[in-house]
Amino acid sequence: MPSTAIRVGLQSLQAHPLRTLLSTLGVVIGSASLSAVLSLGDGAEMFARQRIAREGLSRVTLEAVTSDVVDGHRVPRTSYPIFAEADGSAVAAAVPDATVSLETSGTSLTTHEGTPRAVLLRGVWAAGAPRPAPPLVAGRWFTADDLARGATVAVIGAQTATALAGAEGRGAIGRRVVLGNVAFEVIGVVEDAPGTRSLSAVAPLGSAERALVDVTPPRPRVIHVDVVRAEDTPGARLRLERFVQQRDDFAGRTRVASYGPQRLREMAQAITIMKLLLGAFASISLVVGGIGIMNVLLASVVERTREIGIRKAVGARRRDILTQFLAESVAIAGSGAVLGVGVGLATAHAVTGLVRARTDALLYASVTPGSILASAGAALVVGLIFGLYPALRAARLAPIDAIVRE
């Protein structure tokens, strides 16, 4: 009976605990390596997706071409379009089912309590919360009236509120923050991006540009078109490209780009390649573990030749002997897979903890059912493959020959 064969195989493993442990060790190392690689890869992919999502997966951007590539060298242009509010309104009419914003960004310098500080300042022409909008801790976003009158108001990050306004959350609302030569009234405080340590602020376009560090040539502006669903991005991009084709002053001087989906595809491809390469190297350890299982089982066949002959003489079939030795192989591989997955996931969490402690990247190991099944399944497949030859060799022994040989 198969159940009897399996029970006999497991009892044989229990009779030789040290040999069983040593044969399991190779599978543990291989399974741990594979599960750690997959967990780290999934965590890196999740981290990258979150960062790209914050920058806008459903965003199409109209930007001025500020340089050309000649013979592999980037050559700056001396003139390019500087988008005006009228251009933003025209884009909004061309893409009516999207949120359109006119933006610029740069560095603003200030001095707080005698210490120079630099702030990443974004100037926006768009009422309401931008997309994607960071969570608002306190206060509000800009209104159409704020934009129309070029109000010197700002929405600042939580770290900026503590560093420059001297208060946290709601306590910073109504305080003054001087950026460049402009004093801004704080009307809102937002959460900073995970892992960021830089100071940041958002202000109406006109007042923000007065606070930015002067640059030559003029600082370019961009027009962002944000749709509700990522699936609508190709349609919005097509309409925006048609709009540009109809504008003679934009032809050859502007470009339409959607960086979010492109970066997401490139990121997913890079991480998949990394997981495949590292997984292939980790699988070598599993192969080594499989060779160890084969050696142990071959030695076991030689040692138990008489036992095999007696079992076959009293009625055991080739299938029963085959099942017995395959059960031993799968038991070794299965126990090694369970221990290996646990060790691998613990290692992945320790590595990501070290990364978070040494860098600003909030990288976490990701435990997914697919990664666990892949690691455990690979170990079991290795156990079956490398246990098949010893099992077939034992099953093919003739009863009389086995007893006489012993």
N, C-alpha and C positions, 0 to 999 in steps of 0.2 A: 504494500500500500504506500502511496506517496507520503502520507502523514507519518508512517513508521520510518521511512527513509529520511525524511526531514529531521525527525526526532533523533535518530541515530547520528546524523551529521552534526547536529548541535551538541550532542553529548560528547562527540569526539573533540570538538573545539574546547569544551569545558575541561576535558582531560589534559589538555596541553595549553594552559593559560598563557605562559610566557611566549610560546611560539605564536599563538593567536594574537597577542598584543603587538609583537614585533611586526607581524604581517599587516596588522591594521594600521600601524603608524604611517606607512607610506601613503595609504588612502587618506588618512587624516590630514597630512600635510598638503596633498594635492587638492582635496576638497576645500580646505581652508583657504588656500591660495586663490582658487577659482571664485569662491563666494566673496572673498575680500575684494577682488578685482571688480566683480560685477556690482557689488554694493557701492564701492567708491565711484565707479562709472555712472551708476544711476544717481548718486548724490550730486556729482558734478553736473550732470545733465539738468537735474532739478534746479540747482543753483543758477546755472546759465539761463534757463528758461525764465526764472523769476527776474533776473536782471534785465533780460531783453523785454519781458512783459512790462516792466516799469517804464521802459523807454518807448513803448508803443508797438504792439504787434499789428494793430489795425490802423496804422498811420501811413499816409502818403505825404511826401514833402516836395514842395516846389522851392528850389534854391537857385541862386545865381551861380554861374560858372565863373569862378574867381581865378582859375589858372588853367594852363594847357600843358600837355605832356609832349615834349619835343625831343626825339632821340633818347627817350628814357629819362629825361630830366623834366622836372616840374617848373614851368615858367609862369610867374604870377601875371595876371592881367591888370592893366592900369585902370580900366573902367569896366563896370558891370552894373546891372540894374539894382537900384535900391528900392525895394517894394514899399509902396505907400498903403495907407488905409483903404484907398479906393481900389487898389489891386486885391486886397483881402475881401472887400465887398463883392468884387467881380467874381472871384473864385467861389465865394459862398453862393452866388447866384448860379454858377455853373455846376456846382455839386450841392444841391439843396438838401440832401438827406444826410449831411455830415456836419460836424462842428469844425469851423475854420478859425484859425488863430494866426496872427502875425507876430513873430517873435524874433528876438535877438538875445545874445548872451555874451558874457565876458566877465572880466575880473574888475571888481571895485575895491579900492584901497581905503582904509579908514584907520583911525588911531583910537584905541580905547585904553584909558588910564595909562597913557604914555607908551603903550605897546602897539606897534603896527600890526594890523590884521588885514587879511585878504578875504573877500567874500565872492563866491560865485553868484553873480546877479543875472537873472533872466528878466527881460522886458517883454511883456505880452500885450497884445491888443485882442482881447476876447473877454467878454463878460462871463462870470460864473467860473466854476471849477474847471481846470484844464483836464484833458485826457492824455494819458492815464493820470488821475488825480491822487496825490498822496493823502493819507487820512488827515483830516483837520482836527487838531487837538482842541483849539479854542478859536473864537472869533468867526470871521467870514472871509469869502473871496471877494474879488472886485465886482462892482456893479457897472452897468452901462454909463452911469453918471460919473463914476470915478475915471473911466477911460475918456469920456468926452471932455472933461475939464482938466485932464492930465494931472490928477491929484497925486500928491506926494505921499502915497500910502504904500504899504508893503506887507506881504505875507512872508514870514520868515520861518526857517527851520528851528526845531527844538534846541539844537546846540547853539544856534545863533542867538536865540532868545536868552539863553543862560549867559553866553559870553559877552553880548553887546547890550542887551536890554536889562540885564541884571535880574531877571525873573524867569519863572517857568510857567508854561501853559497860560492860563487865563490872566495871571498876574502881569504878563508882558503886554496885554492888549492896552492900547492907548499910550504907550511909552514911545519915546523918540529914539531912532537909530540913525546915526549919521553915516552915510555911505558916499565916498567921494566928497563933494561939496553940497550934497543934498541931504536934508534932514527928513527922514521918512517916519510917518506915524504907523505903528504896528497895528494892523487890523485883524491879523490872523496868524496862528502858529500851526505848523504841520509837522508830522513825524518825518524824521530824516530817513533816508534809504538805509536798509540794514547794512551795517559795516562801515558806513561813511563817517569820516571825522572832519570833513571840511564844512565851513560855514556857507550857508546858502540863503538866498532871498529871491522873491519874485515881486515885481512892481509894474505899474502901467508903462507901456512902451516909451512914451515921451520922457517921463521923469527918470526912468531907468537909464536911458541913453545919456542923460546929462551926468549921471553918477559913475558911468563906466570910464575906465582908463582910456585916454585918447589914443587912437591908432591911425596909421596912414598906410594905405588908402582907407576910405570910410569902411566902417564895420558893416558887413552884409547882414541882411535880414532874410528870414525864411518864412514860408507860409506852410503851416501844417494843416492837413485835412485828416480828421479823425472820424472814422465810421464806427457804428455800434458793434458790428460783428466783424471778425477777421475775414470771414468768407466774402464780405462786401468790398474788401480792399482792391481786388483786381478791377472791379467795375468803377470804383472811385478813381483809380489811377488812369483808366482809359478816358474818363470824362475830363480829367485834369490835363491829360496830354492833348486832347482835342482843343481845350481852351488855350493852351500854349501855342498850338499851331495857328490859331486865329489871331494871335497877337504878333504883329510884325516886330514890335520892340523886344519881344521875348525870344524870337527865333534865333537859335544858335548861341544865345546868351544865358539861357536857363536850362535846367534839367529837372525831370520828375523822377523821384526815387522813393522806394519803399524798403527801408533798410531792415525793419523788423523781421518780416518773413524770410528775407535773404539771409540775414544773420542766423535765424533759427535753423534754416536748412543747413548752412555751413557748420553750425555748432553740432547739430545732430549727427551729421556725417563724420565730423572729426571724432566725436566721442564714440560713435559706433566702431570706427577704425581702431581707436585706442583699446576698446573693450575686446575686440577680436584679436588684436595682436597680443595684448597682455594675457587674455584668456588662453591663447595658444601656448604661450610660455608656461602658464600655470598648469595646463593640461599635461605637460611633460611629467610633472610630479605625479599626476594620476597614473600615467603609463608606468612609471617606475613602481608605484604601489601595486599596479596590476601584475607586474613581473614578480614582485615579492609574493603575491598570492599564488601565482602559478608554481613558483619554487616550493612553497610550503605544501601545496596540495600534491605535487609530484613526489615529494619526500614522503608524504602521508600515504600515497598509493603503494610505494615500495614497502613501507613499514607494515601496512595492513593487508598485504597480499593474501595471507592465510584467512584473515577475516572476510575478505571479499569472496574468496573461493568457497568458504563454508556457507556464507549467505546465499550464494548462487546455487550451491548444492542442495540447500533445503528449500529452494523455490523462489528466491529473489530473481526478478527479471532484470535485463540490462537497463530498462527504464528506471527501475528502483535504484540501482547503483548510480546511474547518471544523476538522478534527482538528489541522492544523498550528497554527492560531492558538489553539485551546483548549489545546494542549500548551504554548504559550508562556505563556498565562495561568496554567495550573496550576503550571508550573515556577516562575514568579515567586511565586505564593501559597505553594507548598510550601516553597521555600527561606526565604521570610519567616516561615512558621509555625515551622520548625525553629529559626531564630535567635531568633524572638520568644519561644518557649516557654523556651529556655535563659536569655534575658535576664530574663523574667518570674519564673522560679523563683529565679534568683540575687537579684533584687530582693526577693522575698518573704522569703528567708532573711536578707537584710541588715536588712529592717524588723523581723522578729521578734527578731533579735539585738539591735537597738537597744531594743526593748521590754523584753527580759530585763535589759539593762544599766541601764535607767532605772526599772524597776518590779520588784515581787516576782512578777509573773506569769510562769510558765515556759511561755511561748507559743512554739511551733515551727511553721514552715511545713510543711504536709503535702503530699507529692507522691503523688497517687493516679493510677492509669491513667485513671480517668474524667475528671479535670481536664485531663490532657494530651491525651486524645482530643478533648475538647470544644473546647479552644483550637485545636488543629491542624485539626480538622474544620471549625470555623467559618471559619478562614482559607481552606481549600480550597473551601468552598462559595462564599465571597465571590469567589474567583478564577474559579470556573466561571460564576457569575451575571454578573459584570461583564465577563468575557471573551467571553460568548456573542454580544452584539450586534456587536462588531467582527469576530468570526469569521463570523457570518452575512452581514455586509456584504461581507466578502472573498469568501465562497463564492458570492455571487449575481452577482459581476461576470461579464459575458459576455467571452469571450476576445478577440474582435475589438474590442469597445469599450474593453477594458482596454489593448490594445496601442496603439490609435489615441490614446487619452487621454494615454498616456505620451509 
